[in-house]
Amino acid sequence: MAALKRLVDRLAAERCLPDADMLALLACGDGEVLSHLFARARAAREAVYGRDVYIRGLIEFTNFCKNDCLYCGIRRSNARACRYRLTEEEILLCAEAGYRMGFRTVVLQGGEDPWFTDERLCRIVRALKAARPDRAVTLSVGERSRESYQKLFDAGADRYLLRHETATKAHYEALHPPGLSFDRRMQCLADLRAIGYQVGCGFMVGSPWQTPADIARDLAFIRRFEPEMVGIGPFIPHRDTPLGAFPAGTVEMTCKLLAIIRLLLPNALLPATTALATLDPRGCEKGMLAGANVVMPNLSPPDAREKYALYEGKASAAGETADALSDLKKRMENIGYRVTIARGDHRSFPDGEAALTRKKGEHDPCTT
């Protein structure tokens, strides 16, 4: 136990661990060691971001998807999915309602829907920025060409979330059909970084066939890539997919990994995801106490939220009413944190100034 606590302290000091030590920490289930891990993670988070919790308004604007990922409820071949697309007007109305409640970031998330061409998406991004110039726009719309990413960035998009899913190529291929490429996913992340986005990657915890060595490789990739955001959540099966019979990941491992990632990347923006809240009514609070500092309430119309079913039993995480947001604020206050009205940029992009500079053409040439 003392040796494992020393590993936690070493991770906090050096922001990395040898593979064998990381595997030992991943295997640890001792409550005292985990309490120490979570305390060190909270200290690292509070040293950078204080006790602020950043809120992002999530708009799930399409559940059409050209891909057929084996775990996903909106996969192309799921004939039971009730498909929808929000109109540009609906998206803007959701975003404006969120802004008036205090959301200074909007996240547009959807399947890889060919109907939303560069022209259509750029028009929506420009409209969002024109309506509220102080609002950050985050996109989560999957793999696109570098040219497409550049157009969206030039239209005003600030951030892009693209989970790498797994840093183990064989595992990636087990979770995805032929035609989706591990190398292509990694290239997309490199393109996003080179263009100048605040970039988010991440993975599912407890996905089918995932091993501790796979998770260690994920953590090594995250440390090497140094994303501005890391989105992880427990795998939750969907019955209408080929992987629907597999067990879900756990809240416990997800929180442990949130804490480890916080120590690897103290400046990272880490959400307590909806999947965490789906498995545990206090999942959001547990994620915060493990080092998270972002929550993403759902601003989508209620009927759209029901249809955007990546997995079974998705928690509503509703943010579309003032009462729901007030409840979230109280829950955060009860654990010593506070919801703040701010864009909530990564510390390397203070108040969005770095992002605005890059929009003028001073693109960061760094790669993975």
C-alpha atoms as one frame of an Amber mdcrd trajectory, in Angstrom:
protein
   0.000   0.000   0.000   2.772   2.441   0.889   4.548   1.536  -2.340   1.433
   2.293  -4.364   0.987   5.635  -2.614   4.548   6.444  -3.585   3.651   5.626
  -7.193   0.810   8.138  -6.984   3.188  10.763  -5.604   5.711   9.997  -8.323
   3.006  10.344 -10.981   1.980  13.698  -9.535   5.579  14.927  -9.489   6.842
  13.551 -12.797   3.593  13.300 -14.815   4.501   9.854 -16.050   5.203   6.329
 -14.806   7.072   3.362 -16.239   4.716   0.839 -17.837   5.032  -1.723 -15.039
   4.225   0.882 -12.393   1.252   2.190 -14.366  -0.112  -1.343 -14.684   0.277
  -1.807 -10.930  -1.676   1.382 -10.288  -4.384   0.346 -12.752  -4.769  -2.954
 -10.901  -4.999  -1.330  -7.473  -8.342  -1.580  -5.695  -7.225  -0.489  -2.234
  -9.502   2.220  -0.896  -6.790   4.100   0.945  -4.561   4.275  -2.122  -7.466
   5.378  -4.306  -8.435   8.088  -1.811  -4.854   9.332  -1.982  -4.978   9.252
  -5.806  -8.204  11.239  -5.884  -6.887  13.782  -3.394  -3.741  14.341  -5.455
  -5.877  14.694  -8.601  -8.139  17.275  -6.960  -5.097  19.219  -5.771  -3.675
  19.225  -9.307  -6.996  20.354 -10.778  -7.484  23.097  -8.190  -3.935  24.372
  -8.612  -4.753  25.158 -12.247  -8.506  25.776 -12.422  -9.475  26.396  -8.823
 -12.906  25.061  -7.898 -14.622  26.223 -11.079 -16.759  23.806 -13.068 -17.128
  24.705 -16.733 -20.428  23.953 -18.460 -20.765  23.134 -22.146 -24.141  23.170
 -23.855 -24.433  19.956 -25.863 -26.552  19.959 -29.026 -26.929  16.528 -30.634
 -27.961  17.711 -34.070 -28.030  14.522 -36.168 -28.065  10.796 -35.511 -27.514
   9.821 -39.129 -24.125   8.181 -39.544 -22.355   6.644 -42.523 -20.236   4.415
 -40.279 -21.041   1.028 -38.776 -19.016   0.940 -35.542 -19.790  -2.283 -33.729
 -20.593  -0.661 -30.365 -22.664   2.355 -31.433 -26.440   2.616 -31.294 -26.614
   5.054 -34.214 -24.505   2.820 -36.487 -25.562   2.842 -40.112 -27.076  -0.642
 -40.125 -29.254  -0.185 -37.021 -32.667  -0.195 -38.660 -34.339   0.344 -35.285
 -32.786   3.786 -34.827 -35.269   6.625 -35.328 -33.295   9.073 -37.434 -33.463
  12.854 -37.243 -31.630  16.015 -38.206 -32.062  19.389 -36.543 -32.475  22.357
 -38.853 -30.088  25.285 -38.725 -32.834  27.326 -37.082 -33.353  24.670 -34.393
 -29.629  24.518 -33.671 -29.388  28.293 -33.330 -32.452  28.439 -31.086 -31.009
  25.766 -28.769 -27.702  27.605 -28.632 -29.336  30.948 -27.896 -31.459  29.472
 -25.105 -28.287  28.016 -23.620 -26.405  31.298 -23.892 -29.139  33.110 -21.988
 -28.810  30.551 -19.183 -25.050  31.089 -18.982 -23.525  28.601 -21.428 -20.512
  30.210 -23.116 -19.553  27.075 -25.038 -21.791  25.127 -27.383 -20.851  21.608
 -28.507 -22.281  20.420 -31.820 -22.189  16.635 -31.762 -23.496  14.243 -34.385
 -22.897  11.135 -36.389 -20.809  11.343 -39.541 -23.744  12.569 -41.603 -22.846
  13.363 -45.241 -25.849  15.684 -45.485 -23.965  18.171 -43.315 -21.466  19.270
 -45.913 -18.675  21.729 -45.240 -20.859  24.473 -46.646 -23.752  23.704 -44.304
 -21.627  23.212 -41.212 -19.558  26.333 -41.877 -22.737  28.372 -42.260 -23.962
  27.130 -38.862 -20.607  27.848 -37.187 -20.482  31.354 -38.660 -24.040  32.035
 -37.492 -23.240  30.859 -33.971 -20.182  33.121 -33.784 -21.973  36.080 -35.331
 -24.837  35.820 -32.851 -22.555  35.621 -29.819 -18.899  36.456 -30.570 -17.831
  35.544 -27.027 -19.177  32.010 -27.399 -16.799  29.109 -28.031 -17.913  26.568
 -30.629 -16.821  22.967 -30.206 -17.402  20.390 -32.916 -17.657  16.637 -32.521
 -18.548  15.328 -35.953 -15.984  12.617 -36.557 -13.406  12.063 -39.237 -13.180
  14.593 -42.060 -10.494  15.701 -44.476  -7.846  18.164 -43.361  -9.313  20.621
 -45.861 -12.703  20.271 -44.165 -11.201  20.786 -40.697  -9.443  23.910 -41.967
 -12.661  25.340 -43.426 -14.522  24.792 -40.164 -11.694  26.372 -38.184 -11.645
  29.383 -40.500 -15.427  29.676 -40.114 -14.907  30.134 -36.374 -14.818  26.713
 -34.706 -12.592  26.799 -31.631 -12.392  23.199 -30.461 -12.782  19.703 -31.847
 -13.513  16.484 -29.969 -12.447  13.260 -31.669 -11.991  10.245 -29.438  -9.084
   8.114 -30.515 -11.107   5.163 -29.061  -8.005   3.066 -28.375  -4.275   3.466
 -28.921  -3.929  -0.238 -29.750  -4.360  -0.855 -33.465  -5.612  -4.444 -33.108
  -8.170  -3.339 -30.526  -9.328  -0.520 -32.796  -9.838  -2.990 -35.625 -11.856
  -5.285 -33.327 -14.259  -2.440 -32.464 -14.702  -1.104 -35.994 -15.671  -2.554
 -39.366 -13.299  -2.747 -42.336 -13.009   0.669 -43.918 -12.344   2.514 -40.677
  -8.644   2.911 -40.071  -6.655   3.350 -36.872  -3.993   5.233 -38.829  -6.615
   7.510 -40.340  -8.000   8.339 -36.883  -4.557   9.252 -35.620  -3.903  11.371
 -38.714  -7.134  13.281 -38.128  -5.998  14.140 -34.605  -2.632  15.292 -35.934
  -4.372  17.453 -38.549  -6.611  19.081 -35.944  -3.643  19.887 -33.742  -1.610
  21.338 -36.634  -4.484  23.571 -37.737  -4.762  25.156 -34.297  -7.867  23.745
 -32.655  -8.124  23.007 -28.981  -8.237  19.247 -29.469  -9.933  16.533 -27.461
  -9.293  12.796 -27.639 -10.429   9.951 -25.392 -11.637   6.385 -25.106 -14.284
   4.080 -23.655 -13.432   2.438 -20.331 -14.141  -1.287 -20.234 -14.867  -1.697
 -23.929 -14.936  -5.266 -25.280 -11.528  -6.969 -25.374  -9.829  -4.015 -23.664
  -6.864  -5.112 -21.529  -4.876  -3.244 -18.867  -2.032  -3.053 -21.397  -4.412
  -1.356 -23.854  -5.350   1.212 -21.215  -1.679   1.816 -20.425  -1.086   2.490
 -24.129  -4.035   4.911 -24.118  -2.518   6.800 -21.208   0.893   6.884 -22.889
  -0.670   8.244 -26.077  -2.587  10.910 -24.163   0.564  11.970 -22.328   2.508
  12.144 -25.603  -0.203  13.923 -27.607  -1.074  16.365 -24.798  -4.627  17.171
 -25.885  -6.395  20.167 -24.434  -9.398  17.951 -23.589  -9.771  14.265 -22.720
 -13.182  12.613 -22.830 -13.461   9.202 -21.221 -16.525   7.335 -20.041 -17.548
   3.785 -19.277 -18.507   1.545 -22.160 -22.264   0.945 -22.061 -23.670  -1.637
 -24.491 -26.552  -1.001 -26.860 -28.775  -3.997 -27.516 -29.137  -3.254 -31.232
 -25.410  -3.617 -31.929 -23.102  -6.610 -32.404 -21.531  -5.863 -28.998 -24.818
  -5.499 -27.154 -24.243  -8.550 -24.928 -20.936  -7.370 -23.479 -20.840  -6.041
 -19.904 -20.543  -2.328 -19.210 -17.431  -0.664 -17.933 -17.384   0.551 -14.352
 -17.682   3.866 -12.584 -14.771   2.890 -10.345 -12.267   2.341 -13.156 -13.478
   5.455 -14.985 -12.901   7.616 -11.908  -9.494   6.053 -11.333  -8.543   6.897
 -14.920  -9.862  10.455 -14.616  -7.555  10.925 -11.651  -4.575   9.416 -13.446
  -5.171  11.585 -16.506  -5.441  14.677 -14.305  -2.004  13.891 -12.885  -0.589
  13.178 -16.341  -2.019  16.451 -17.729  -2.822  18.935 -14.936  -3.992  21.565
 -17.454  -6.423  19.287 -19.282 -10.143  19.944 -19.489 -11.787  16.733 -18.252
 -15.540  16.191 -18.435 -17.561  14.034 -16.103 -19.444  12.409 -18.972 -23.096
  11.515 -19.410 -22.131   7.832 -19.528 -20.743   8.153 -16.010 -24.031   9.640
 -14.802 -25.939   6.904 -16.635 -24.319   4.176 -14.536 -24.459   6.094 -11.261
 -26.846   8.909 -10.228 -23.871  10.516  -8.499 -21.533   9.840 -11.399 -21.060
  13.540 -12.120 -20.086  14.270  -8.524 -17.767  11.257  -8.379 -16.086  12.377
 -11.592 -15.536  15.875 -10.195 -14.054  14.461  -7.002 -11.676  12.392  -9.145
 -10.295  15.437 -10.957 -12.836  16.358 -13.656 -13.748  20.016 -14.194 -16.269
  20.042 -17.075 -19.876  18.940 -17.387 -21.933  18.968 -20.582 -25.674  19.433
 -19.978 -27.873  18.629 -22.946 -29.491  21.553 -24.773 -30.988  19.380 -27.522
 -34.775  19.234 -27.927 -36.177  16.451 -25.699 -37.269  14.238 -28.596 -33.792
  14.481 -30.152 -32.119  13.513 -26.872 -34.184  10.339 -26.782 -33.202   9.440
 -30.338 -29.481  10.127 -29.936 -28.941   6.758 -28.280 -25.290   5.777 -28.583
 -25.901   3.334 -25.725 -28.777   2.103 -23.543 -30.423   4.175 -20.822 -28.616
   7.461 -21.436 -29.019   9.882 -18.535 -30.841  13.012 -19.588 -28.231  15.439
 -18.194 -30.875  18.007 -19.025 -29.771  21.632 -19.113 -32.605  23.033 -21.159
 -34.376  24.664 -18.214 -33.231  27.110 -15.594 -34.375  24.655 -12.899 -32.125
  21.899 -14.260 -29.116  24.202 -14.299 -29.947  25.416 -10.805 -29.975  21.800
  -9.625 -26.566  21.197 -11.189 -25.183  24.280  -9.442 -26.471  23.048  -6.090
 -24.998  19.592  -6.625 -21.613  21.082  -7.398 -21.804  23.425  -4.412 -22.573
  20.442  -2.185 -19.165  18.946  -3.023 -17.286  22.233  -2.765 -17.269  23.341
  -6.415 -19.010  26.099  -8.341 -20.458  26.324 -11.830 -18.988  29.342 -13.573
 -20.132  31.369 -16.571 -17.076  31.306 -18.822 -15.803  29.845 -22.085 -13.535
  27.628 -20.043 -10.584  27.487 -22.409  -7.480  25.406 -21.826  -4.832  27.386
 -19.978  -2.693  27.615 -23.118  -5.608  29.494 -24.756  -6.373  32.131 -22.100
  -9.797  33.678 -22.646  -9.720  32.484 -26.224  -6.986  34.978 -27.152  -4.664
  32.330 -28.564  -7.496  30.891 -30.614  -8.301  34.321 -32.014  -4.639  34.809
 -32.937  -4.588  31.517 -34.802  -7.707  32.501 -36.713  -5.605  35.296 -38.203
  -3.299  32.756 -39.770  -0.640  32.117 -37.121  -1.295  28.369 -37.061   0.569
  26.159 -34.627   2.730  23.749 -36.662   3.164  21.220 -33.843   2.301  17.600
 -34.415   1.783  14.492 -32.323
